[in-house]
Amino acid sequence: MGEVVLQPKAEEQAVLKVKQGEIMLGQVRFSCLPIPAPTLVLLKADGQPANLEQALNPDELSKAALLADPVFGNTLPEEARYSIQKMEVNLFRGGRLVKTWSLPSGELDLSQTSLQSGDGVQVKVIQAVRLNGQGEEMSLTLANKYLSFFVL
């Protein structure tokens, strides 16, 4: 027949009522699934996620990004758009905090300091939003808002 996707505003339960004119044909109460949290990743200049288990060349990094849950992103791509609006970067050298700076987006600008091999870099997302299908910014709580890596 066909497929209908409902996007209720309710967070726990919703009621779907079907009418034909003034005649009630039926109603169904159902639970709403929460929107799955996105995954925080660090992207290389080619758009591929960086492997944070290995030391990284900072010149190859472009930005921090929030990737939608694959099922959510494929089912409702217009609802699965995310934006990092503010993040903080911490530079560690020899286990000590050397410098902290803020960035107004997910764009990763590491040119503000001279990085050395072995330095540790921590990225913390301060503010992020989900853009819904109407372009409205929805508040977002991240399960993990930190990324860390060592400089090659």
C-alpha positions in Angstrom: 0.0 0.0 0.0 2.1 2.8 1.2 4.2 4.2 4.1 3.4 7.0 6.5 6.0 8.4 8.8 4.7 10.4 11.7 6.9 12.9 13.6 5.0 13.6 16.8 6.1 16.5 19.1 5.4 14.4 22.2 8.4 12.8 23.8 6.7 9.8 25.4 3.3 8.9 23.9 1.2 10.1 21.1 -2.4 9.4 19.9 -3.1 8.9 16.2 -6.8 9.6 15.4 -8.2 8.8 12.0 -11.4 10.5 10.9 -13.4 10.6 7.7 -15.2 13.9 7.9 -16.8 13.9 11.4 -16.8 10.1 11.7 -14.1 8.7 14.0 -12.6 5.6 12.3 -10.3 4.7 15.0 -7.4 5.8 17.2 -4.1 4.3 18.3 -1.9 5.2 21.2 1.8 4.6 20.7 5.1 5.2 22.3 7.5 7.6 20.7 11.1 6.6 20.2 13.7 9.1 21.4 15.9 10.6 18.7 19.2 8.8 18.9 22.2 10.8 19.9 24.7 11.6 17.1 28.3 10.4 17.2 31.1 13.0 17.6 33.9 12.5 15.1 37.0 14.3 13.8 37.0 14.6 10.1 40.1 14.7 7.8 40.3 17.1 4.9 39.0 14.3 2.6 35.8 14.0 4.7 36.7 10.6 6.3 36.7 10.2 10.0 40.1 10.3 11.6 41.4 7.3 13.5 42.0 8.7 17.0 43.8 5.6 18.1 46.8 6.8 16.0 48.8 10.0 16.2 47.5 12.5 13.7 49.0 15.1 11.4 47.1 18.3 12.4 47.4 19.6 8.8 45.2 16.7 7.6 42.3 17.6 10.0 39.4 19.8 9.0 36.6 19.8 11.5 34.7 18.1 14.3 31.3 16.8 13.2 28.2 15.1 14.6 27.1 12.1 12.5 23.6 10.9 12.7 22.7 7.4 13.8 22.6 5.5 10.5 19.0 4.2 10.8 17.7 7.7 11.9 19.8 9.4 9.2 18.5 7.1 6.4 14.9 7.1 7.6 14.6 10.9 8.3 17.5 12.6 6.7 15.9 16.1 6.9 15.6 15.6 10.7 19.2 14.3 11.1 21.2 17.4 10.5 23.5 18.6 13.2 25.6 21.7 13.8 28.4 22.4 16.3 28.1 26.0 17.3 30.9 26.3 19.8 33.8 24.2 20.9 36.9 24.5 23.1 40.4 23.1 22.3 42.9 22.2 24.9 46.6 21.7 24.1 48.7 19.5 26.5 52.4 19.1 26.4 54.3 16.8 28.7 51.0 16.0 30.5 50.4 19.7 31.4 47.8 22.1 30.0 49.6 24.6 27.8 46.8 26.5 26.0 43.0 26.7 25.7 41.1 28.4 23.0 37.5 28.6 21.8 36.2 28.1 18.3 32.8 29.4 17.0 32.0 26.3 15.0 33.1 22.7 14.3 35.9 24.0 12.0 39.1 22.8 13.6 41.7 25.7 13.4 44.9 24.4 15.0 47.0 27.2 13.5 46.7 29.3 16.7 49.6 27.4 18.3 52.7 25.6 17.2 52.0 22.0 17.8 54.8 19.6 18.5 55.1 15.8 17.9 53.6 14.1 21.0 51.4 17.0 22.0 47.9 16.0 23.2 44.9 17.8 21.8 41.4 17.6 23.4 38.3 19.0 21.7 35.2 19.7 23.8 31.9 20.5 22.2 30.3 23.3 24.2 27.2 23.9 22.2 25.5 21.9 19.4 22.0 21.7 17.9 19.9 19.5 15.7 18.2 21.2 12.8 14.7 19.7 12.2 12.9 19.5 8.8 11.6 23.0 9.2 15.1 24.4 9.8 14.4 25.0 13.5 17.3 24.6 16.0 16.5 21.9 18.6 18.5 21.6 21.8 20.9 18.7 21.8 22.4 16.7 24.6 25.5 14.7 23.6 26.4 11.4 25.2 30.1 12.1 24.5 31.3 15.7 23.9 35.1 15.1 24.0 37.6 14.0 21.4 41.3 13.5 22.1 44.3 12.7 20.0 48.1 13.0 19.9 50.0 14.9 17.3 52.2 13.0 14.9 
